[in-house]
Amino acid sequence: SQIMKILILGSSGQVGSNLTNYLNKRNYDVTEFDIVNDPGQDLRIAPNPLLEEEVENSDFVIFLAFDVGGSRYLQKYQNTFEFVNNNILLMNNTFNLLKKYNKKFVFASSQMANMSHSTYGVLKNIGDKYTKSLGGLIFKLWNCYGYEADEEKSHVITDFIKMGFENKKITMLTDGTEERDFLYDEDCSEAIEVLIKNYEEFNSDDNIHITTFKYTKIIDIANFIKENFKNIGIDIEVLPSSQKDSVQKNKKNLPDEFFKNWWEPKVTIEDGISNIFNIYKKEYGY
């Protein structure tokens, strides 16, 4: 059978870079597309002949690209004009081309898409509406974690590990009582491949929630990381703040288990943290 041509929009992001490696190893013909690689790969630009050509030539499009980052990034940017405008432009251009060439595609939404206090959530909700109008599939991610190259956009686990190496202490943004459902990158990539392979079995209204279905307190994440440092003979301090979580405002969505009929995560939070810790350990020369 012919090798499937897959276009990954947002291929250099945290989920995208892992997915690119994952699909390349599994004999797909993967095209990477990300503003980080080349200013011509900016989804906000219209018309974008390069994007149009890649969409037209692909068998399947994975729409991950978004102006987004972890809590620090969202607190700083999500209510700015640029943040709203960047995401509206990149969605408008991309969905127009998906419509024009009638492509099979999946859109990476967020479990925050029903949180109207969050600008990021509202924008993902708009992406969901676009996707439904075109009959694509929506998958919702909870908190994906893995190695991250872009420091400004980094998420809580990588933030905490880096703080440990750089300052010998983890200074938290909150009191750590809020809980998150974390998913390891490799598990996330596997789930997306399952969607590609079984695309015809799903429709736009399906609640495809990709997560571990297990909640962990942020303070416990900090303590798991502290244990990893202890194992290499470094003692670090965990310093919670008195603040409550302002990004999700302690709102908690319970994931729908529908997708578990096709896929289940394999990596525990402790093992996932240790894997990432070991990558950074090398980077920091330990």
C-alpha positions in Angstrom: 0.0 0.0 0.0 1.1 3.6 -0.6 2.9 5.5 2.1 0.5 8.0 3.7 1.5 11.7 3.4 0.9 13.5 6.6 1.2 17.2 7.1 1.9 18.3 10.7 1.1 22.0 11.3 3.0 23.0 14.4 5.6 20.3 14.0 8.2 22.0 16.2 6.0 22.5 19.2 6.1 20.2 22.2 3.4 17.7 21.0 4.4 18.2 17.3 8.1 17.5 17.6 7.5 14.2 19.5 4.7 13.3 17.0 7.0 14.0 14.0 9.7 11.6 15.4 7.1 9.0 16.3 5.4 9.0 12.8 8.8 9.1 11.0 9.8 5.9 12.8 6.5 4.3 11.7 7.0 4.7 8.0 4.7 7.7 7.2 5.8 10.4 4.8 5.8 13.3 7.2 6.0 17.0 6.2 6.8 19.4 9.0 5.4 22.9 9.0 6.2 25.4 11.7 7.0 29.1 11.9 10.0 28.1 14.0 11.5 26.3 11.0 11.0 29.1 8.5 9.2 32.5 8.5 7.5 31.4 5.3 5.7 28.7 7.3 3.7 31.3 9.2 0.0 30.2 9.2 -1.1 33.8 9.8 0.0 34.9 6.3 -2.6 34.8 3.6 -2.3 33.9 0.9 0.4 31.4 1.7 1.4 29.5 -1.4 3.7 27.2 0.5 1.0 26.2 2.9 -1.5 25.7 0.1 0.8 23.4 -1.8 1.5 21.3 1.3 -2.2 21.0 2.2 -3.1 20.1 -1.4 -0.4 17.4 -1.6 -1.1 15.7 1.8 -3.4 12.8 2.5 -4.0 13.8 6.1 -3.4 17.0 8.1 -2.7 17.2 11.8 -3.6 20.7 13.0 -1.6 21.3 16.2 -0.4 24.9 15.5 -1.5 27.5 18.0 -0.1 30.5 19.8 0.0 28.9 23.2 2.3 27.9 26.1 2.1 26.9 29.7 0.5 28.8 32.6 3.2 31.5 32.7 2.8 32.1 29.0 -1.0 32.2 29.2 -1.1 34.5 32.2 1.1 36.9 30.4 -0.4 36.8 26.9 -3.8 35.3 26.5 -5.7 38.6 27.0 -3.6 40.6 24.5 -4.7 41.6 21.1 -1.8 39.7 19.5 -2.7 36.4 21.1 -6.3 36.6 20.0 -5.4 37.9 16.5 -2.6 35.3 15.9 -4.9 32.4 16.7 -7.9 33.8 14.7 -5.7 34.4 11.6 -4.0 31.0 11.7 -7.3 29.2 12.1 -9.0 31.2 9.4 -6.3 30.6 6.8 -5.8 26.9 7.7 -9.5 26.0 7.8 -10.0 27.8 4.5 -7.5 25.5 2.8 -8.7 22.4 4.5 -12.1 23.2 3.1 -10.8 24.1 -0.4 -9.0 20.7 -0.7 -11.5 18.7 1.3 -8.8 17.1 3.4 -9.1 14.6 6.2 -7.8 16.3 9.3 -7.7 16.3 13.1 -7.8 19.5 15.2 -6.0 19.6 18.5 -8.4 21.2 20.9 -8.1 21.6 24.7 -10.0 20.4 27.7 -10.2 24.2 28.4 -12.5 24.7 25.4 -15.6 24.9 27.6 -14.0 27.5 30.0 -15.4 30.8 29.0 -13.2 32.8 31.4 -10.2 31.7 29.4 -9.4 33.5 26.1 -7.3 30.4 25.1 -10.3 28.2 25.9 -12.7 30.4 23.8 -10.3 30.3 20.8 -10.0 26.5 21.0 -13.8 26.4 21.1 -13.9 28.4 17.8 -11.5 25.9 16.3 -13.9 23.1 17.4 -16.8 24.9 15.6 -14.7 25.2 12.4 -13.7 21.6 12.6 -17.3 20.4 13.0 -18.5 22.5 10.1 -16.0 20.7 7.9 -16.5 17.2 9.4 -13.0 16.8 10.7 -12.2 15.2 14.0 -11.6 17.1 17.3 -9.3 15.6 19.9 -9.0 17.2 23.3 -5.7 17.1 25.2 -5.4 17.7 28.9 -1.8 18.4 30.0 0.7 17.0 27.6 4.3 17.0 28.9 7.7 16.1 27.4 11.0 17.7 26.6 10.6 21.3 25.6 12.9 23.5 23.5 11.1 26.8 23.8 11.7 28.1 27.3 9.1 30.9 27.2 6.3 28.4 26.4 7.4 25.7 28.8 4.9 23.9 31.0 4.9 23.1 34.7 7.0 19.8 34.7 9.8 21.1 32.6 9.7 24.5 34.5 10.1 22.7 37.8 13.0 20.5 36.6 14.9 23.4 35.2 14.4 25.4 38.4 15.8 22.5 40.3 19.0 22.4 38.2 19.4 26.2 38.0 18.4 27.4 41.5 18.3 24.2 43.6 14.7 25.2 44.4 11.3 25.0 42.8 9.4 28.2 43.2 5.7 27.5 42.5 3.2 29.9 41.0 0.4 28.5 43.2 -0.1 26.7 46.5 0.0 23.4 44.4 -3.4 22.1 45.6 -4.9 22.3 42.1 -4.9 19.0 40.2 -4.1 18.3 36.6 -4.4 15.3 34.4 -1.0 14.8 32.7 -0.2 12.8 29.6 3.3 11.8 28.4 4.3 12.8 24.9 4.9 9.3 23.6 1.4 8.2 24.8 -0.1 11.3 23.1 1.7 10.5 19.8 0.4 6.9 19.9 -3.2 8.1 20.5 -3.0 10.5 17.5 -1.7 7.6 15.3 -4.8 5.6 16.4 -7.0 8.4 15.2 -5.3 8.5 11.8 -5.6 4.8 11.3 -9.3 4.6 12.5 -10.4 8.0 11.1 -13.5 6.6 9.4 -14.8 5.1 12.7 -15.2 8.6 14.3 -17.2 11.7 13.7 -17.0 15.4 14.7 -19.3 15.0 17.6 -17.3 12.2 19.3 -15.7 13.2 22.6 -12.2 12.1 21.8 -10.4 12.9 25.0 -6.7 12.0 25.0 -5.5 11.8 28.6 -4.5 9.4 31.4 -7.8 9.8 33.3 -5.8 10.3 36.5 -5.5 13.6 38.3 -2.3 14.6 40.2 -1.8 17.6 42.5 0.9 20.1 41.4 2.5 19.9 44.8 2.9 16.2 44.2 4.6 16.8 40.9 7.1 19.1 42.6 7.8 16.4 45.2 8.3 13.6 42.5 10.8 15.9 40.9 12.5 16.5 44.3 12.9 12.7 44.6 14.6 12.5 41.2 17.1 15.1 42.4 17.6 13.2 45.6 18.5 10.1 43.6 21.5 12.0 42.0 22.5 13.5 45.4 21.1 17.0 45.0 18.8 18.4 47.7 16.3 20.9 46.5 13.6 22.9 48.2 10.0 23.1 47.1 8.5 26.5 47.7 4.7 26.7 47.2 3.2 30.2 46.9 0.0 31.4 48.6 -1.8 32.0 45.3 -4.6 29.9 44.0 -4.6 28.7 40.4 -5.6 31.6 38.2 -5.4 29.9 34.7 -8.1 27.3 35.2 -9.6 28.9 38.3 -9.7 25.4 39.9 -12.2 24.3 37.3 -11.9 20.7 36.6 -13.3 18.8 33.6 -13.6 15.1 33.9 -12.5 13.4 30.7 -14.9 11.2 28.7 -13.6 7.6 28.6 -15.1 6.9 25.1 -11.7 6.8 23.4 -10.4 4.2 25.8 -12.1 1.6 23.5 -9.3 2.3 21.0 -6.3 3.4 23.1 -5.0 3.5 26.6 -2.0 5.4 28.0 1.0 3.3 29.2 3.4 5.7 31.0 2.8 6.6 34.6 3.4 10.2 35.8 6.4 9.0 37.9 8.0 7.3 34.9 7.3 10.1 32.6 8.8 12.7 34.9 11.9 10.5 35.4 12.4 10.1 31.6 12.3 13.9 31.1 14.4 14.5 34.2 17.1 12.2 32.6 17.1 14.3 29.4 17.7 17.5 31.3 20.2 15.9 33.6 22.4 15.3 30.5 21.8 18.8 29.3 22.9 20.3 32.6 26.0 18.0 32.6 25.2 15.7 35.5 
